[in-house]
Amino acid sequence: MTDADEGSDGTAFAGDASPSAAALEPMREALVAWYERDHRAFPWRETDDPYAILVSEVMSQQTQIDRVVPAWESFLDRWPTVDDLAAAERSDVVAFWSTHALGYNNRATYLHEAATQVVDAYDGVFPKTPDELQSLMGVGPYTANAVASFAFDNGDAVVDTNVKRVLYRALDVTDGAYESAAGALMPAGESRIWNNAIMELGGVACAKKPRCDEAGCPWREWCHAYQTGDFTAPDVPTQPSFEGSRRQFRGRIVRLLGDHDEMEVDTLGHRIRVDYTPDGEYGREWLRGLLSDLDDDGLVKIDDGGDRVTARLR
């Protein structure tokens, strides 16, 4: 891994993995389109109420998401507004927290105190910036930025474990450069959609066990890990087993075609696999299957001229 360098477009990314200024906008568009096309349906994604979003963020800290959804819905049924929560007995809030196995009961205490602050210090109106939101009890930089982003579209780029994994794998970003790289990637003034999208990418396609092809990762064309086959990450200290997998050979194909205008299929086969034989088990039929997958993903174009079949990146 390399330290982050300043790109030609003024953004900070890791050296060899730096996307050009021309690639940056297509990367943004591809990710947002992927997210809008299909994403996990969490109820707090359907609201811009800062109170409801704050509750979801506090509940999600170190709690499995499948337990958070019913707890969040029950919590808002019981205390639907910040005024309701501020007026509640703190002991009732803590008892709810414990009953729903949300862990660390002090988070319930902090959430109740934060609601009281909003009512007493802000006349019931939530502050809108990350800095102001950090004045609330128990609200740190990450939670403040998440609420500012998802409630007010007024946040900075979110950097959580999932986002770090994406940046490390896709752009070869290393410790100390995550914040600057994430900020450079995010389109100005679009923190709500962008942070949802990149967090979804890390949670669905670029999880600890990557699902690049299965989840249709929109960044495969540019991803350093996908092209090299190295899917280690800060929270994934050992490389998942992919030796001999179709993903490994797809990555080799993309990397080779990136260095050539086009290649004949047999030449490509011999370059990606030492035991490639045109009519063998790992021959043209096997290779055409890989190329067809990449063609379906919009990454590779197959030109069939009869006797001469070539492949190139789109």
C-alpha positions in Angstrom: 0.0 0.0 0.0 1.1 3.5 -0.6 0.5 6.8 1.1 -2.1 9.1 -0.4 -1.0 11.5 -3.1 -2.6 14.6 -4.4 -4.4 13.8 -7.7 -4.4 15.9 -10.8 -8.0 17.0 -10.0 -7.0 18.2 -6.5 -8.2 15.1 -4.7 -6.3 12.9 -2.3 -6.1 9.2 -3.3 -3.4 6.5 -3.1 -0.8 6.7 -5.8 -1.3 4.1 -8.5 -5.0 3.6 -7.7 -5.9 7.3 -8.1 -8.8 7.8 -10.4 -8.3 10.5 -13.0 -10.5 13.5 -13.0 -12.3 12.0 -16.0 -13.0 8.8 -14.0 -14.2 10.5 -10.9 -17.6 11.6 -12.1 -18.4 8.2 -13.7 -17.5 6.5 -10.4 -19.9 8.8 -8.6 -22.7 8.3 -11.1 -22.2 4.5 -11.1 -22.4 4.2 -7.3 -25.5 6.4 -6.9 -27.3 4.6 -9.8 -26.4 1.3 -8.2 -27.8 2.4 -4.8 -31.0 3.9 -6.3 -31.7 0.8 -8.4 -31.7 -1.5 -5.4 -30.8 -1.1 -1.7 -31.8 -2.6 1.6 -35.0 -1.1 2.9 -34.4 0.3 6.4 -37.3 2.4 7.7 -35.0 5.3 8.8 -34.0 5.7 5.2 -37.6 6.7 4.4 -37.5 9.8 6.7 -35.6 13.0 7.2 -36.8 13.5 10.8 -33.6 14.2 12.7 -35.0 12.7 15.9 -35.9 9.4 14.2 -32.5 9.3 12.5 -30.7 10.0 15.8 -32.5 7.2 17.5 -31.6 4.8 14.7 -27.9 5.9 14.8 -27.6 5.4 18.6 -29.4 2.1 18.5 -27.1 0.8 15.6 -24.0 1.3 17.6 -22.6 -2.2 18.2 -26.1 -3.7 17.8 -27.1 -6.1 15.0 -29.3 -4.4 12.4 -32.0 -7.1 12.5 -32.6 -6.3 16.2 -32.5 -2.5 15.6 -35.5 -2.4 13.2 -38.2 -3.7 15.5 -36.7 -1.8 18.5 -36.6 1.5 16.5 -40.2 1.1 15.5 -41.4 0.3 19.0 -39.4 3.1 20.4 -41.0 5.6 18.1 -44.4 4.2 18.7 -43.9 4.9 22.4 -42.1 8.2 22.1 -42.9 9.5 18.6 -41.3 13.0 19.0 -38.3 14.5 20.7 -40.7 16.3 23.1 -42.2 13.0 24.0 -38.8 11.5 24.8 -37.7 14.5 26.8 -40.9 14.3 28.9 -40.4 10.6 29.6 -39.0 9.1 32.8 -35.4 8.3 32.2 -35.9 5.0 34.0 -38.6 4.0 31.5 -36.2 4.7 28.6 -33.4 2.7 30.2 -35.9 -0.2 30.9 -36.9 -0.2 27.2 -33.3 -0.3 26.1 -32.5 -3.2 28.4 -35.7 -5.1 27.4 -34.8 -4.9 23.7 -31.2 -6.1 24.3 -29.7 -2.9 22.8 -26.7 -3.1 25.0 -24.9 -0.3 27.0 -27.7 1.3 28.9 -25.8 4.5 29.1 -26.7 5.1 25.5 -30.4 5.3 26.5 -29.4 7.8 29.2 -27.5 9.9 26.7 -30.3 9.7 24.2 -32.8 10.9 26.8 -30.5 13.8 27.8 -29.9 14.8 24.2 -33.7 15.0 23.7 -33.9 17.2 26.8 -31.2 19.5 25.4 -33.0 19.8 22.1 -36.2 20.8 23.9 -34.6 23.1 26.5 -31.7 24.6 24.6 -32.9 24.6 21.0 -36.7 25.1 21.6 -37.4 21.7 20.2 -35.6 22.3 16.9 -32.6 20.1 16.1 -29.3 21.8 15.2 -28.4 21.2 11.6 -24.6 21.1 11.4 -22.2 18.4 12.5 -20.5 20.8 14.9 -23.7 21.9 16.5 -25.0 18.4 16.8 -21.9 17.4 18.7 -23.2 19.6 21.6 -25.8 17.0 22.3 -25.1 14.5 25.0 -23.5 11.3 23.7 -23.3 12.5 20.1 -19.8 12.1 18.7 -18.4 13.2 15.4 -19.6 10.2 13.5 -23.2 10.3 14.8 -23.4 14.1 14.4 -22.3 13.8 10.8 -24.7 11.0 10.0 -27.7 13.0 11.4 -26.6 16.1 9.5 -26.3 14.1 6.3 -29.4 12.0 6.5 -31.7 14.5 8.1 -30.5 17.8 6.5 -28.3 16.8 3.6 -25.7 19.0 5.3 -22.9 16.6 6.3 -19.4 15.7 5.4 -18.4 12.3 4.0 -19.1 9.6 6.5 -16.2 7.3 7.3 -17.1 4.2 9.2 -15.6 0.7 9.1 -17.5 -0.2 5.9 -16.4 3.0 4.1 -12.8 2.4 5.2 -13.0 -1.1 3.7 -14.3 0.2 0.4 -11.6 3.0 0.2 -8.8 0.6 1.1 -9.8 -2.0 -1.4 -11.1 0.1 -4.3 -8.6 3.0 -4.2 -5.7 1.6 -2.2 -6.2 4.3 0.5 -4.4 3.7 3.8 -4.5 4.9 7.4 -4.5 8.7 7.7 -6.0 9.3 4.3 -9.5 8.0 4.7 -11.1 11.3 5.6 -9.5 13.2 2.7 -10.2 10.5 0.2 -13.9 10.1 1.3 -14.4 13.9 1.2 -12.9 14.1 -2.3 -15.1 11.4 -3.6 -18.4 12.8 -2.3 -20.2 15.2 -4.6 -20.6 18.6 -3.0 -23.9 19.1 -1.3 -25.1 15.5 -1.7 -24.2 13.9 1.6 -27.6 12.2 2.1 -27.6 10.1 -1.1 -23.8 9.7 -1.2 -23.2 8.5 2.4 -26.2 6.1 2.1 -24.8 4.7 -1.1 -21.1 4.2 -0.1 -22.2 2.7 3.2 -24.5 0.4 1.3 -21.6 -0.6 -1.0 -19.5 -1.5 2.1 -22.3 -3.4 3.7 -23.6 -5.4 0.7 -20.9 -5.7 -2.0 -17.7 -5.0 -0.2 -18.3 -6.7 3.1 -15.6 -8.6 4.9 -16.4 -11.4 2.5 -16.6 -9.5 -0.9 -19.5 -10.2 -3.2 -18.3 -8.1 -6.1 -20.0 -10.0 -8.9 -23.0 -11.3 -7.0 -23.9 -7.8 -5.8 -23.1 -6.2 -9.1 -20.5 -3.8 -7.5 -20.5 -0.6 -9.6 -16.8 0.0 -9.0 -15.3 -3.2 -10.4 -14.0 -1.3 -13.4 -11.8 0.9 -11.2 -11.3 -1.3 -8.1 -7.8 -2.1 -7.2 -8.8 -5.2 -5.2 -11.0 -6.6 -8.0 -8.2 -6.2 -10.5 -5.4 -7.6 -8.3 -7.5 -10.2 -6.3 -6.2 -8.9 -3.0 -9.3 -8.4 -0.8 -7.6 -7.7 2.5 -8.7 -4.7 4.4 -8.2 -3.0 7.8 -10.8 -5.2 9.4 -10.0 -8.2 7.2 -6.4 -9.1 8.1 -6.2 -12.3 6.1 -7.1 -12.6 2.5 -10.3 -14.6 1.7 -9.7 -17.7 -0.3 -10.2 -17.0 -3.9 -7.4 -18.9 -5.5 -8.7 -20.5 -8.7 -12.1 -18.8 -8.4 -13.9 -17.2 -11.4 -13.5 -13.8 -9.6 -9.7 -14.2 -9.6 -9.6 -14.9 -13.4 -12.1 -12.1 -14.1 -9.7 -9.8 -12.3 -6.8 -11.0 -14.4 -8.7 -10.4 -17.6 -9.7 -6.9 -16.6 -6.1 -6.1 -15.6 -4.6 -7.5 -18.8 -7.1 -5.8 -21.1 -6.5 -2.5 -19.3 -2.9 -2.8 -20.6 -3.9 -3.6 -24.2 -6.2 -2.1 -26.8 -7.5 -5.6 -27.5 -6.3 -9.2 -27.3 -7.1 -12.4 -29.1 -9.0 -14.8 -26.9 -6.4 -17.6 -27.1 -3.6 -15.1 -26.3 -5.6 -13.8 -23.4 -6.2 -17.4 -22.2 -2.5 -18.3 -22.1 -1.7 -15.1 -20.3 -4.2 -15.6 -17.4 -3.8 -19.4 -16.9 -0.6 -21.5 -17.5 -2.7 -24.6 -18.2 -4.9 -23.0 -20.7 -5.5 -25.2 -23.8 -8.1 -24.0 -26.4 -9.9 -27.3 -26.5 -9.3 -28.4 -22.9 -11.2 -28.1 -19.6 -9.8 -24.6 -19.2 -10.0 -23.6 -22.8 -12.1 -21.4 -25.1 -15.5 -22.4 -23.7 -14.4 -21.7 -20.1 -12.8 -18.4 -21.1 -15.8 -17.3 -23.2 -17.9 -17.9 -20.1 -15.8 -15.5 -18.1 -15.8 -12.9 -20.9 -19.6 -13.2 -21.3 -20.0 -12.5 -17.6 -17.8 -9.4 -18.0 -19.7 -8.4 -21.1 -23.0 -8.6 -19.2 -21.5 -6.4 -16.5 -20.6 -3.8 -19.1 -16.9 -4.2 -18.6 -15.7 -6.1 -21.7 -16.6 -6.1 -25.4 -16.2 -9.4 -27.4 -15.5 -8.9 -31.1 -16.3 -12.2 -33.0 -14.8 -12.0 -36.5 -15.1 -15.7 -37.1 -11.6 -17.1 -37.1 -10.3 -14.2 -35.0 -12.1 -13.5 -31.7 -10.8 -10.6 -29.7 -11.7 -9.0 -26.4 -11.3 -5.4 -25.2 -12.4 -3.2 -22.4 -15.5 -1.1 -23.1 
